[in-house]
């Protein structure tokens, strides 16, 4: 079946014959009747005057069956049964019941009705494609809208990773989604521009620069830094390192891999060298003070040295003095004092000491260097020592036995006369040298050996007398060679 609006439908009569078939039937020769063989196209010429018409129009057969033609068909169909022309009810009744109507008039009316029905079908067929195109147009419009949305979401982006650019199309809304879509993972030392989370627009340029670790030793100071540069030169520029006249441990054009690089850089510095009464200022990237001194054209001899360690790093603006050193060694013998070893003896009264073995000092031989620096003598510098004779330890026994409170046998002596002779009877008296003090002019060693504390002139008079009696029991009147005779007056 054709979809053309100009296509025509055939109208079928009884037993599947069309109106054209009926027309052919009417026009062909009849085998009987007057005037058979030729006619002029009229009914009289065709059938003759006495011929009885036996033709029955289609609408007269089964008058109760009146087919209908759908006014707005969804899809055109080909009828499977006989389709009759649509006629008004009046036409049917008029055709069937008109009194005295000739038979030939009924057939003409049927042909006219068939033509009218065909024209109506053609009109319906012409409007039918428009109805069919309407849902198709809606689908196309829907698809066109979806395509517009599709195109609106699609973005052309310039995406570069570590300097390798490429153009791609993406539906990502922001930089974070784009990185995830491309499988690019970034760390805390990596740089993404624009920053992650920034909204994407068509024509955007997104760049990812991976961080690279650098173990940088700059002017003697080591530290760990990160850079996104791909070459040593670019990394130094990014870190703000002055490279004019600097020493770089590797080629500045060397590429830096993702694993990083160890880099030693010494920038150019100004150093002043003072030597032999003259100052020399140089620009250097030397690693040590010794190298800077050599670059200044100064040679060190013998014990010559510098004011700072020669292996230290020269700083910018530093002044280094060269010291011309001359000198000789000197050997001296020094005394090693002996030690005193004390043991407690419970048989001796407190304050009593007995030396069992006397100590003996040792000898040490010491070597000194006498130096002259830039013509000025320096303090002797000890460079070595050896023991010639070991010292011998002195062994002393110290009494721990308590002494009695009273001193029997000496109370009757003239202690007042002895005190008057020694100090004029004044408990706080001190001799002009400050060595002896108190009523009986004790020295500090004797006073402490007798159990006294502090200075004797600060003790009460009764305590001073008690200590003097104890001393008399030990040694007699010997401690008072000039006044001891007064004890027996």
C-alpha positions as a Markdown table, in Angstrom:
| # | Residue | x | y | z |
|---|---|---|---|---|
| 1 | Unk | 0.0 | 0.0 | 0.0 |
| 2 | Unk | 1.5 | 3.4 | -0.9 |
| 3 | Unk | 1.8 | 6.2 | 1.6 |
| 4 | Unk | 1.5 | 8.9 | -1.0 |
| 5 | Unk | -1.4 | 11.3 | -0.4 |
| 6 | Unk | -2.2 | 11.0 | -4.1 |
| 7 | Unk | -2.8 | 7.3 | -4.0 |
| 8 | Unk | -6.2 | 6.0 | -4.7 |
| 9 | Unk | -8.2 | 3.2 | -3.2 |
| 10 | Unk | -10.2 | 0.8 | -5.4 |
| 11 | Unk | -13.9 | 0.4 | -4.6 |
| 12 | Unk | -15.0 | -3.2 | -4.7 |
| 13 | Unk | -18.5 | -4.6 | -5.6 |
| 14 | Unk | -19.9 | -8.0 | -5.2 |
| 15 | Unk | -17.7 | -11.0 | -5.5 |
| 16 | Unk | -14.7 | -8.7 | -5.5 |
| 17 | Unk | -15.4 | -6.9 | -8.8 |
| 18 | Unk | -14.7 | -3.2 | -9.1 |
| 19 | Unk | -16.7 | -0.5 | -10.7 |
| 20 | Unk | -14.3 | -0.5 | -13.6 |
| 21 | Unk | -15.1 | -4.2 | -14.0 |
| 22 | Unk | -18.8 | -3.2 | -14.1 |
| 23 | Unk | -18.1 | -0.6 | -16.7 |
| 24 | Unk | -16.2 | -3.1 | -18.8 |
| 25 | Unk | -19.0 | -5.5 | -18.4 |
| 26 | Unk | -21.5 | -2.8 | -19.7 |
| 27 | Unk | -19.4 | -1.9 | -22.7 |
| 28 | Unk | -18.7 | -5.4 | -24.0 |
| 29 | Unk | -20.8 | -7.1 | -26.7 |
| 30 | Unk | -24.0 | -8.8 | -25.7 |
| 31 | Unk | -24.7 | -12.2 | -27.2 |
| 32 | Unk | -28.4 | -11.6 | -27.5 |
| 33 | Unk | -31.0 | -9.0 | -28.2 |
| 34 | Unk | -31.9 | -6.7 | -31.1 |
| 35 | Unk | -29.1 | -4.6 | -32.5 |
| 36 | Unk | -26.4 | -6.8 | -31.0 |
| 37 | Unk | -22.9 | -6.2 | -32.3 |
| 38 | Unk | -22.6 | -2.4 | -32.2 |
| 39 | Unk | -24.1 | 0.4 | -30.1 |
| 40 | Unk | -23.7 | 4.1 | -29.6 |
| 41 | Unk | -23.0 | 4.0 | -25.9 |
| 42 | Unk | -26.6 | 4.7 | -24.8 |
| 43 | Unk | -28.7 | 2.2 | -22.9 |
| 44 | Unk | -31.1 | 1.9 | -25.8 |
| 45 | Unk | -28.4 | 1.2 | -28.3 |
| 46 | Unk | -26.8 | -1.3 | -25.9 |
| 47 | Unk | -29.7 | -3.4 | -24.9 |
| 48 | Unk | -32.3 | -2.7 | -27.6 |
| 49 | Unk | -35.8 | -1.7 | -27.2 |
| 50 | Unk | -37.3 | -5.0 | -25.9 |
| 51 | Unk | -34.4 | -6.1 | -23.6 |
| 52 | Unk | -35.1 | -6.5 | -19.9 |
| 53 | Unk | -32.3 | -5.3 | -17.7 |
| 54 | Unk | -31.3 | -7.9 | -15.1 |
| 55 | Unk | -28.4 | -5.8 | -13.6 |
| 56 | Unk | -28.7 | -5.2 | -9.9 |
| 57 | Unk | -26.5 | -2.4 | -8.4 |
| 58 | Unk | -24.4 | -3.2 | -5.5 |
| 59 | Unk | -26.2 | -0.9 | -3.1 |
| 60 | Unk | -29.4 | -2.9 | -3.8 |
| 61 | Unk | -27.9 | -6.1 | -2.5 |
| 62 | Unk | -28.1 | -6.6 | 1.2 |
| 63 | Unk | -29.6 | -3.1 | 1.8 |
| 64 | Unk | -29.2 | -3.6 | 5.6 |
| 65 | Unk | -25.3 | -3.7 | 5.2 |
| 66 | Unk | -24.0 | -0.1 | 4.9 |
| 67 | Unk | -20.2 | 0.1 | 5.4 |
| 68 | Unk | -18.6 | 3.2 | 7.0 |
| 69 | Unk | -15.3 | 4.8 | 6.2 |
| 70 | Unk | -13.3 | 6.1 | 9.3 |
| 71 | Unk | -13.1 | 9.8 | 9.2 |
| 72 | Unk | -9.7 | 10.0 | 10.9 |
| 73 | Unk | -7.9 | 6.7 | 10.4 |
| 74 | Unk | -4.7 | 6.0 | 12.4 |
| 75 | Unk | -3.1 | 4.0 | 9.7 |
| 76 | Unk | -4.6 | 3.4 | 6.2 |
| 77 | Unk | -5.7 | -0.2 | 5.6 |
| 78 | Unk | -6.9 | -2.2 | 2.7 |
| 79 | Unk | -10.4 | -3.5 | 3.1 |
| 80 | Unk | -10.6 | -7.3 | 3.3 |
| 81 | Unk | -14.4 | -7.5 | 2.4 |
| 82 | Unk | -16.5 | -5.6 | -0.1 |
| 83 | Unk | -16.5 | -1.8 | 0.5 |
| 84 | Unk | -19.6 | 0.1 | -0.8 |
| 85 | Unk | -20.0 | 3.8 | -1.5 |
| 86 | Unk | -21.2 | 5.9 | 1.4 |
| 87 | Unk | -24.7 | 7.0 | 0.6 |
| 88 | Unk | -27.3 | 8.9 | 2.4 |
| 89 | Unk | -30.3 | 7.0 | 3.6 |
| 90 | Unk | -32.4 | 9.0 | 1.4 |
| 91 | Unk | -30.4 | 7.9 | -1.7 |
| 92 | Unk | -31.0 | 4.3 | -0.9 |
| 93 | Unk | -34.6 | 4.7 | -0.4 |
| 94 | Unk | -34.9 | 6.9 | -3.4 |
| 95 | Unk | -33.0 | 4.4 | -5.6 |
| 96 | Unk | -35.1 | 1.5 | -4.3 |
| 97 | Unk | -38.6 | 3.1 | -4.2 |
| 98 | Unk | -38.8 | 5.7 | -6.9 |
| 99 | Unk | -41.9 | 4.9 | -8.9 |
| 100 | Unk | -41.4 | 4.4 | -12.6 |
| 101 | Unk | -37.6 | 5.1 | -12.4 |
| 102 | Unk | -35.8 | 3.5 | -15.2 |
| 103 | Unk | -33.2 | 0.8 | -14.4 |
| 104 | Unk | -30.5 | 2.6 | -16.3 |
| 105 | Unk | -30.8 | 5.7 | -14.0 |
| 106 | Unk | -29.9 | 3.5 | -11.0 |
| 107 | Unk | -26.6 | 2.3 | -12.5 |
| 108 | Unk | -25.6 | 5.9 | -13.3 |
| 109 | Unk | -26.3 | 7.0 | -9.8 |
| 110 | Unk | -24.2 | 4.1 | -8.4 |
| 111 | Unk | -21.3 | 5.2 | -10.5 |
| 112 | Unk | -21.6 | 8.8 | -9.3 |
| 113 | Unk | -21.7 | 7.6 | -5.7 |
| 114 | Unk | -18.6 | 5.5 | -6.2 |
| 115 | Unk | -16.7 | 8.5 | -7.6 |
| 116 | Unk | -17.8 | 10.6 | -4.6 |
| 117 | Unk | -16.6 | 8.0 | -2.2 |
| 118 | Unk | -13.2 | 7.7 | -4.0 |
| 119 | Unk | -12.7 | 11.5 | -3.8 |
| 120 | Unk | -13.5 | 11.4 | 0.0 |
| 121 | Unk | -11.0 | 8.6 | 0.5 |
| 122 | Unk | -8.3 | 10.6 | -1.4 |
| 123 | Unk | -9.0 | 13.6 | 0.8 |
| 124 | Unk | -8.7 | 11.5 | 3.9 |
| 125 | Unk | -5.4 | 10.0 | 2.6 |
| 126 | Unk | -4.0 | 13.4 | 1.8 |
| 127 | Unk | -4.5 | 14.5 | 5.5 |
| 128 | Unk | -3.4 | 11.2 | 7.0 |
| 129 | Unk | 0.4 | 11.7 | 6.4 |
| 130 | Unk | 0.2 | 15.0 | 8.4 |
| 131 | Unk | -1.3 | 13.1 | 11.3 |
| 132 | Unk | 1.4 | 10.4 | 11.0 |
| 133 | Unk | 4.1 | 13.1 | 10.8 |
| 134 | Unk | 2.9 | 14.8 | 14.0 |
| 135 | Unk | 4.2 | 12.2 | 16.6 |
| 136 | Unk | 7.4 | 11.8 | 14.5 |
| 137 | Unk | 7.9 | 15.6 | 14.7 |
| 138 | Unk | 7.4 | 15.4 | 18.5 |
| 139 | Unk | 10.0 | 12.6 | 18.8 |
| 140 | Unk | 12.4 | 14.6 | 16.7 |
| 141 | Unk | 11.8 | 17.7 | 18.8 |
| 142 | Unk | 12.4 | 15.6 | 22.0 |
| 143 | Unk | 15.6 | 14.1 | 20.6 |
| 144 | Unk | 16.7 | 17.5 | 19.4 |
| 145 | Unk | 16.2 | 18.9 | 23.0 |
| 146 | Unk | 18.2 | 16.0 | 24.4 |
| 147 | Unk | 20.9 | 16.5 | 21.9 |
| 148 | Unk | 21.1 | 20.2 | 22.9 |
| 149 | Unk | 21.4 | 19.2 | 26.6 |
| 150 | Unk | 24.0 | 16.6 | 25.6 |
| 151 | Unk | 26.0 | 19.2 | 23.7 |
| 152 | Unk | 25.6 | 21.7 | 26.5 |
| 153 | Unk | 27.1 | 19.3 | 29.1 |
| 154 | Unk | 30.1 | 18.4 | 26.8 |
| 155 | Unk | 33.2 | 20.5 | 27.4 |
| 156 | Unk | 36.4 | 20.8 | 25.4 |
| 157 | Unk | 39.3 | 21.0 | 27.9 |
| 158 | Unk | 43.0 | 21.5 | 27.5 |
| 159 | Unk | 44.4 | 19.0 | 30.0 |
| 160 | Unk | 48.2 | 18.8 | 30.7 |
| 161 | Unk | 50.0 | 16.5 | 33.1 |
| 162 | Unk | 53.7 | 17.4 | 33.9 |
| 163 | Unk | 53.9 | 19.6 | 30.7 |
| 164 | Unk | 52.3 | 17.0 | 28.4 |
| 165 | Unk | 49.1 | 18.7 | 27.0 |
| 166 | Unk | 46.1 | 17.0 | 25.3 |
| 167 | Unk | 42.6 | 18.2 | 24.3 |
| 168 | Unk | 39.8 | 16.1 | 25.6 |
| 169 | Unk | 36.0 | 16.2 | 25.9 |
| 170 | Unk | 34.5 | 15.7 | 29.3 |
| 171 | Unk | 31.1 | 15.9 | 31.1 |
| 172 | Unk | 32.8 | 16.7 | 34.5 |
| 173 | Unk | 31.4 | 19.6 | 36.4 |
| 174 | Unk | 34.6 | 20.6 | 38.1 |
| 175 | Unk | 38.4 | 20.0 | 38.3 |
| 176 | Unk | 38.0 | 17.3 | 41.0 |
| 177 | Unk | 35.7 | 15.2 | 38.8 |
| 178 | Unk | 38.0 | 15.7 | 35.8 |
| 179 | Unk | 41.0 | 14.4 | 37.8 |
| 180 | Unk | 39.0 | 11.4 | 39.0 |
| 181 | Unk | 37.7 | 10.7 | 35.4 |
| 182 | Unk | 41.2 | 10.7 | 34.0 |
| 183 | Unk | 42.6 | 8.6 | 36.9 |
| 184 | Unk | 45.1 | 11.3 | 38.0 |
| 185 | Unk | 45.9 | 11.2 | 41.7 |
| 186 | Unk | 47.6 | 14.2 | 43.4 |
| 187 | Unk | 49.4 | 14.6 | 46.7 |
| 188 | Unk | 50.1 | 17.4 | 49.1 |
| 189 | Unk | 53.2 | 18.5 | 47.2 |
| 190 | Unk | 51.5 | 18.5 | 43.7 |
| 191 | Unk | 50.1 | 21.6 | 42.1 |
| 192 | Unk | 46.8 | 21.7 | 40.2 |
| 193 | Unk | 45.7 | 24.8 | 38.4 |
| 194 | Unk | 42.8 | 25.8 | 38.7 |
| 195 | Unk | 42.5 | 24.4 | 42.2 |
| 196 | Unk | 40.4 | 21.2 | 42.7 |
| 197 | Unk | 36.7 | 22.0 | 43.1 |
| 198 | Unk | 36.8 | 24.8 | 40.5 |
| 199 | Unk | 33.9 | 24.7 | 38.1 |
| 200 | Unk | 34.8 | 23.7 | 34.5 |
| 201 | Unk | 33.8 | 25.6 | 31.4 |
| 202 | Unk | 34.4 | 24.7 | 27.8 |
| 203 | Unk | 37.9 | 25.9 | 26.7 |
| 204 | Unk | 39.3 | 25.7 | 30.2 |
| 205 | Unk | 43.0 | 24.9 | 30.6 |
| 206 | Unk | 43.8 | 22.4 | 33.5 |
| 207 | Unk | 47.4 | 21.7 | 34.4 |
| 208 | Unk | 48.8 | 19.1 | 36.9 |
| 209 | Unk | 52.4 | 19.5 | 38.1 |
| 210 | Unk | 53.8 | 16.7 | 40.2 |
| 211 | Unk | 56.1 | 17.6 | 43.1 |
| 212 | Unk | 59.7 | 16.3 | 43.2 |
| 213 | Unk | 61.8 | 16.1 | 46.3 |
| 214 | Unk | 65.2 | 17.9 | 46.4 |
| 215 | Unk | 67.8 | 17.2 | 49.1 |
| 216 | Unk | 69.3 | 20.7 | 48.8 |
| 217 | Unk | 72.6 | 21.7 | 50.4 |
| 218 | Unk | 72.7 | 25.5 | 50.0 |
| 219 | Unk | 75.8 | 27.3 | 51.3 |
| 220 | Unk | 76.5 | 24.5 | 53.7 |
| 221 | Unk | 73.0 | 24.2 | 55.1 |
| 222 | Unk | 71.1 | 21.0 | 54.2 |
| 223 | Unk | 67.3 | 20.8 | 53.9 |
| 224 | Unk | 64.6 | 18.8 | 52.1 |
| 225 | Unk | 62.5 | 20.9 | 49.7 |
| 226 | Unk | 59.8 | 20.1 | 47.0 |
| 227 | Unk | 59.6 | 21.5 | 43.5 |
| 228 | Unk | 57.3 | 21.1 | 40.5 |
| 229 | Unk | 60.1 | 22.2 | 38.1 |
| 230 | Unk | 61.4 | 19.6 | 35.6 |
| 231 | Unk | 65.0 | 20.8 | 35.4 |
| 232 | Unk | 67.7 | 21.9 | 37.9 |
| 233 | Unk | 67.8 | 25.4 | 36.4 |
| 234 | Unk | 64.0 | 25.8 | 36.7 |
| 235 | Unk | 64.0 | 24.4 | 40.3 |
| 236 | Unk | 66.7 | 26.9 | 41.4 |
| 237 | Unk | 64.7 | 29.7 | 39.9 |
| 238 | Unk | 61.5 | 28.5 | 41.5 |
| 239 | Unk | 63.3 | 28.3 | 44.9 |
| 240 | Unk | 64.8 | 31.8 | 44.5 |
| 241 | Unk | 68.4 | 30.7 | 44.5 |
| 242 | Unk | 70.9 | 33.1 | 43.0 |
| 243 | Unk | 72.8 | 31.2 | 40.4 |
| 244 | Unk | 75.1 | 33.8 | 38.9 |
| 245 | Unk | 78.6 | 32.7 | 39.7 |
| 246 | Unk | 77.4 | 29.9 | 41.9 |
| 247 | Unk | 78.7 | 26.3 | 42.0 |
| 248 | Unk | 76.1 | 23.7 | 41.2 |
| 249 | Unk | 77.0 | 20.0 | 41.8 |
| 250 | Unk | 75.2 | 18.9 | 38.5 |
| 251 | Unk | 74.4 | 20.3 | 35.1 |
| 252 | Unk | 71.7 | 23.0 | 35.4 |
| 253 | Unk | 70.0 | 21.5 | 32.3 |
| 254 | Unk | 69.6 | 18.1 | 33.9 |
| 255 | Unk | 66.0 | 16.9 | 34.2 |
| 256 | Unk | 64.5 | 16.0 | 37.6 |
| 257 | Unk | 62.6 | 12.7 | 37.8 |
| 258 | Unk | 59.7 | 12.0 | 40.0 |
| 259 | Unk | 62.1 | 10.3 | 42.4 |
| 260 | Unk | 63.9 | 13.6 | 43.1 |
| 261 | Unk | 67.6 | 14.6 | 43.2 |
| 262 | Unk | 70.5 | 15.5 | 45.6 |
| 263 | Unk | 71.8 | 19.0 | 44.9 |
| 264 | Unk | 74.7 | 21.0 | 46.3 |
| 265 | Unk | 74.8 | 24.7 | 45.6 |
| 266 | Unk | 77.3 | 27.3 | 46.7 |
| 267 | Unk | 76.4 | 30.8 | 45.9 |
| 268 | Unk | 79.1 | 33.5 | 45.2 |
| 269 | Unk | 80.1 | 35.4 | 48.4 |
| 270 | Unk | 82.4 | 38.3 | 49.3 |
| 271 | Unk | 85.2 | 37.3 | 51.7 |
| 272 | Unk | 88.1 | 39.4 | 53.1 |
| 273 | Unk | 91.4 | 37.8 | 53.9 |
| 274 | Unk | 93.8 | 39.6 | 56.3 |
| 275 | Unk | 97.4 | 38.4 | 55.9 |
| 276 | Unk | 100.8 | 39.9 | 56.5 |
| 277 | Unk | 99.3 | 43.3 | 57.3 |
| 278 | Unk | 97.3 | 43.4 | 54.1 |
| 279 | Unk | 93.6 | 42.9 | 53.3 |
| 280 | Unk | 92.4 | 41.0 | 50.2 |
| 281 | Unk | 88.7 | 41.0 | 49.2 |
| 282 | Unk | 87.5 | 38.3 | 46.8 |
| 283 | Unk | 84.3 | 36.9 | 45.3 |
| 284 | Unk | 84.3 | 33.2 | 45.7 |
| 285 | Unk | 82.0 | 30.1 | 45.8 |
| 286 | Unk | 84.7 | 28.1 | 47.8 |
| 287 | Unk | 83.5 | 25.3 | 50.0 |
| 288 | Unk | 86.0 | 26.0 | 52.9 |
| 289 | Unk | 87.9 | 28.9 | 54.3 |
| 290 | Unk | 91.2 | 27.2 | 53.3 |
| 291 | Unk | 90.1 | 27.2 | 49.6 |
| 292 | Unk | 89.2 | 30.9 | 49.9 |
| 293 | Unk | 92.6 | 31.7 | 51.3 |
| 294 | Unk | 94.3 | 29.8 | 48.4 |
| 295 | Unk | 92.1 | 31.7 | 45.9 |
| 296 | Unk | 93.3 | 34.9 | 47.5 |
| 297 | Unk | 96.9 | 33.9 | 46.6 |
| 298 | Unk | 98.0 | 33.3 | 50.2 |
| 299 | Unk | 100.1 | 30.3 | 51.2 |
| 300 | Unk | 100.3 | 28.9 | 54.7 |
| 301 | Unk | 103.6 | 27.6 | 56.0 |
| 302 | Unk | 104.5 | 25.3 | 58.9 |
| 303 | Unk | 102.2 | 26.1 | 61.9 |
| 304 | Unk | 100.4 | 29.0 | 60.1 |
| 305 | Unk | 96.6 | 28.8 | 60.5 |
| 306 | Unk | 93.5 | 31.0 | 60.2 |
| 307 | Unk | 91.3 | 32.8 | 62.8 |
| 308 | Unk | 88.5 | 30.4 | 62.0 |
| 309 | Unk | 88.8 | 26.7 | 61.3 |
| 310 | Unk | 90.2 | 26.2 | 57.8 |
| 311 | Unk | 87.5 | 23.5 | 57.1 |
| 312 | Unk | 84.6 | 25.8 | 58.0 |
| 313 | Unk | 82.2 | 27.3 | 55.4 |
| 314 | Unk | 83.1 | 30.9 | 54.4 |
| 315 | Unk | 80.1 | 33.3 | 54.9 |
| 316 | Unk | 79.2 | 36.3 | 52.9 |
| 317 | Unk | 81.0 | 39.4 | 54.2 |
| 318 | Unk | 83.2 | 37.4 | 56.5 |
| 319 | Unk | 86.8 | 38.5 | 57.4 |
| 320 | Unk | 89.4 | 35.8 | 57.9 |
| 321 | Unk | 92.8 | 36.5 | 59.5 |
| 322 | Unk | 95.9 | 34.5 | 58.6 |
| 323 | Unk | 98.1 | 33.9 | 61.6 |
| 324 | Unk | 101.8 | 33.4 | 61.1 |
| 325 | Unk | 103.0 | 31.2 | 63.9 |
| 326 | Unk | 106.6 | 30.4 | 65.1 |
| 327 | Unk | 107.6 | 28.8 | 68.3 |
| 328 | Unk | 109.5 | 26.0 | 70.2 |
| 329 | Unk | 108.8 | 23.3 | 72.8 |
| 330 | Unk | 109.7 | 23.7 | 76.4 |
| 331 | Unk | 109.9 | 20.8 | 79.0 |
| 332 | Unk | 109.1 | 21.4 | 82.7 |
| 333 | Unk | 109.1 | 19.1 | 85.7 |
| 334 | Unk | 106.1 | 19.5 | 88.0 |
| 335 | Unk | 105.4 | 18.1 | 91.5 |
| 336 | Unk | 102.6 | 15.7 | 92.0 |
| 337 | Unk | 101.2 | 16.1 | 95.5 |
| 338 | Unk | 100.6 | 12.9 | 97.6 |
| 339 | Unk | 97.3 | 11.8 | 99.0 |
| 340 | Unk | 96.4 | 11.3 | 102.7 |
| 341 | Unk | 94.6 | 8.1 | 103.6 |
| 342 | Unk | 92.9 | 8.3 | 107.1 |
| 343 | Unk | 91.7 | 5.3 | 109.2 |
| 344 | Unk | 89.7 | 5.5 | 112.4 |
| 345 | Unk | 91.4 | 4.2 | 115.6 |
| 346 | Unk | 89.0 | 3.7 | 118.7 |
| 347 | Unk | 92.0 | 3.5 | 121.1 |
| 348 | Unk | 93.0 | 7.1 | 120.5 |
| 349 | Unk | 91.2 | 10.0 | 122.0 |
| 350 | Unk | 89.2 | 12.2 | 119.6 |
| 351 | Unk | 91.3 | 14.8 | 118.0 |
| 352 | Unk | 94.4 | 12.7 | 118.1 |
| 353 | Unk | 96.1 | 11.7 | 114.8 |
| 354 | Unk | 99.1 | 9.4 | 114.4 |
| 355 | Unk | 101.0 | 9.2 | 111.1 |
| 356 | Unk | 101.9 | 5.6 | 110.3 |
| 357 | Unk | 103.5 | 6.3 | 106.9 |
| 358 | Unk | 104.6 | 9.6 | 105.6 |
| 359 | Unk | 103.6 | 10.6 | 102.2 |
| 360 | Unk | 106.0 | 11.5 | 99.3 |
| 361 | Unk | 105.3 | 13.8 | 96.3 |
| 362 | Unk | 105.8 | 12.5 | 92.8 |
| 363 | Unk | 107.2 | 14.2 | 89.6 |
| 364 | Unk | 105.5 | 14.9 | 86.2 |
| 365 | Unk | 107.4 | 16.0 | 83.1 |
| 366 | Unk | 105.2 | 18.4 | 81.0 |
| 367 | Unk | 105.9 | 19.7 | 77.5 |
| 368 | Unk | 104.8 | 23.2 | 76.5 |
| 369 | Unk | 104.8 | 25.0 | 73.2 |
| 370 | Unk | 105.9 | 28.6 | 73.3 |
| 371 | Unk | 104.4 | 30.3 | 70.3 |
| 372 | Unk | 104.7 | 33.7 | 68.7 |
| 373 | Unk | 101.7 | 34.7 | 66.6 |
| 374 | Unk | 102.3 | 37.5 | 64.1 |
| 375 | Unk | 105.2 | 38.6 | 66.3 |
| 376 | Unk | 103.4 | 38.5 | 69.6 |
| 377 | Unk | 104.3 | 35.9 | 72.3 |
| 378 | Unk | 101.4 | 33.7 | 73.4 |
| 379 | Unk | 100.8 | 32.0 | 76.7 |
| 380 | Unk | 102.5 | 28.6 | 76.9 |
| 381 | Unk | 100.4 | 25.8 | 75.4 |
| 382 | Unk | 100.6 | 22.4 | 77.1 |
| 383 | Unk | 100.9 | 19.7 | 74.5 |
| 384 | Unk | 102.0 | 16.6 | 76.5 |
| 385 | Unk | 102.9 | 15.2 | 79.9 |
| 386 | Unk | 104.5 | 12.1 | 81.4 |
| 387 | Unk | 104.9 | 10.9 | 85.0 |
| 388 | Unk | 108.5 | 10.5 | 86.1 |
| 389 | Unk | 107.9 | 9.3 | 89.7 |
| 390 | Unk | 104.6 | 8.3 | 91.3 |
| 391 | Unk | 103.6 | 10.0 | 94.6 |
| 392 | Unk | 103.4 | 7.8 | 97.8 |
| 393 | Unk | 100.2 | 7.9 | 99.9 |
| 394 | Unk | 100.4 | 9.1 | 103.5 |
| 395 | Unk | 98.6 | 6.9 | 106.1 |
| 396 | Unk | 97.2 | 8.5 | 109.2 |
| 397 | Unk | 95.2 | 7.0 | 112.2 |
| 398 | Unk | 92.6 | 9.3 | 113.7 |
| 399 | Unk | 91.3 | 8.7 | 117.2 |
| 400 | Unk | 87.6 | 8.2 | 117.9 |
| 401 | Unk | 87.7 | 7.5 | 121.7 |
| 402 | Unk | 85.7 | 10.2 | 123.7 |
| 403 | Unk | 87.6 | 12.4 | 126.1 |
| 404 | Unk | 86.4 | 12.9 | 129.7 |
| 405 | Unk | 84.5 | 16.1 | 130.5 |
| 406 | Unk | 86.9 | 17.2 | 133.3 |
| 407 | Unk | 90.7 | 17.2 | 133.1 |
| 408 | Unk | 92.0 | 15.9 | 136.3 |
| 409 | Unk | 95.4 | 16.7 | 137.6 |
| 410 | Unk | 95.6 | 20.1 | 135.8 |
| 411 | Unk | 92.8 | 22.0 | 137.4 |
| 412 | Unk | 95.2 | 23.3 | 140.2 |
| 413 | Unk | 97.5 | 25.0 | 137.6 |
| 414 | Unk | 97.6 | 28.8 | 137.3 |
| 415 | Unk | 95.5 | 29.1 | 134.1 |
| 416 | Unk | 94.6 | 32.7 | 134.8 |
| 417 | Unk | 98.3 | 33.6 | 135.0 |
| 418 | Unk | 98.9 | 31.9 | 131.7 |
| 419 | Unk | 96.0 | 33.7 | 130.0 |
| 420 | Unk | 97.2 | 37.1 | 131.4 |
| 421 | Unk | 100.6 | 36.4 | 130.0 |
| 422 | Unk | 99.4 | 35.3 | 126.5 |
| 423 | Unk | 96.5 | 37.7 | 125.8 |
| 424 | Unk | 96.2 | 40.1 | 128.8 |
| 425 | Unk | 93.3 | 38.0 | 130.0 |
| 426 | Unk | 91.1 | 38.9 | 127.0 |
| 427 | Unk | 89.1 | 36.0 | 125.4 |
| 428 | Unk | 88.7 | 37.8 | 122.0 |
| 429 | Unk | 92.3 | 38.8 | 121.6 |
| 430 | Unk | 94.0 | 38.2 | 118.2 |
| 431 | Unk | 97.7 | 38.6 | 117.5 |
| 432 | Unk | 98.7 | 41.2 | 114.8 |
| 433 | Unk | 99.3 | 38.5 | 112.1 |
| 434 | Unk | 95.8 | 37.0 | 112.7 |
| 435 | Unk | 97.2 | 33.5 | 113.2 |
| 436 | Unk | 96.6 | 33.1 | 116.9 |
| 437 | Unk | 93.5 | 34.0 | 119.0 |
| 438 | Unk | 91.7 | 33.7 | 122.3 |
| 439 | Unk | 92.9 | 33.6 | 125.9 |
| 440 | Unk | 95.7 | 31.1 | 125.2 |
| 441 | Unk | 96.5 | 32.2 | 121.6 |
| 442 | Unk | 95.5 | 29.0 | 119.8 |
| 443 | Unk | 96.2 | 28.6 | 116.1 |
| 444 | Unk | 93.4 | 27.2 | 113.9 |
| 445 | Unk | 94.9 | 23.8 | 113.4 |
| 446 | Unk | 95.5 | 23.2 | 117.1 |
| 447 | Unk | 92.0 | 24.5 | 118.0 |
| 448 | Unk | 90.3 | 22.1 | 115.6 |
| 449 | Unk | 92.5 | 19.2 | 116.7 |
| 450 | Unk | 91.3 | 19.7 | 120.2 |
| 451 | Unk | 87.6 | 19.5 | 119.1 |
| 452 | Unk | 86.9 | 23.2 | 118.8 |
| 453 | Unk | 84.9 | 24.7 | 116.1 |
| 454 | Unk | 85.1 | 28.1 | 114.4 |
| 455 | Unk | 87.8 | 30.4 | 115.6 |
| 456 | Unk | 89.1 | 30.2 | 119.2 |
| 457 | Unk | 88.6 | 33.9 | 120.0 |
| 458 | Unk | 84.8 | 33.5 | 119.3 |
| 459 | Unk | 84.4 | 30.6 | 121.8 |
| 460 | Unk | 83.5 | 31.2 | 125.5 |
| 461 | Unk | 86.3 | 31.6 | 128.0 |
| 462 | Unk | 85.4 | 28.4 | 129.9 |
| 463 | Unk | 85.6 | 26.4 | 126.6 |
| 464 | Unk | 89.0 | 28.0 | 125.8 |
| 465 | Unk | 90.3 | 27.0 | 129.2 |
| 466 | Unk | 89.0 | 23.5 | 128.8 |
| 467 | Unk | 90.8 | 23.1 | 125.4 |
| 468 | Unk | 94.0 | 24.5 | 126.9 |
| 469 | Unk | 93.9 | 21.9 | 129.7 |
| 470 | Unk | 93.5 | 19.1 | 127.1 |
| 471 | Unk | 96.5 | 20.5 | 125.2 |
| 472 | Unk | 98.6 | 20.5 | 128.3 |
| 473 | Unk | 97.9 | 16.9 | 129.0 |
| 474 | Unk | 99.1 | 16.0 | 125.4 |
| 475 | Unk | 102.1 | 18.2 | 125.1 |
| 476 | Unk | 102.7 | 19.9 | 128.5 |
| 477 | Unk | 103.7 | 23.5 | 128.5 |
| 478 | Unk | 105.5 | 23.3 | 125.2 |
| 479 | Unk | 102.8 | 25.2 | 123.2 |
| 480 | Unk | 103.5 | 28.3 | 125.4 |
| 481 | Unk | 107.3 | 28.6 | 125.3 |
| 482 | Unk | 107.4 | 32.1 | 126.9 |
| 483 | Unk | 104.4 | 32.0 | 129.3 |
| 484 | Unk | 104.2 | 28.3 | 130.2 |
| 485 | Unk | 106.2 | 28.8 | 133.3 |
| 486 | Unk | 103.3 | 30.9 | 134.8 |
| 487 | Unk | 101.3 | 27.7 | 135.2 |
| 488 | Unk | 103.4 | 26.8 | 138.2 |
| 489 | Unk | 103.4 | 30.1 | 140.0 |
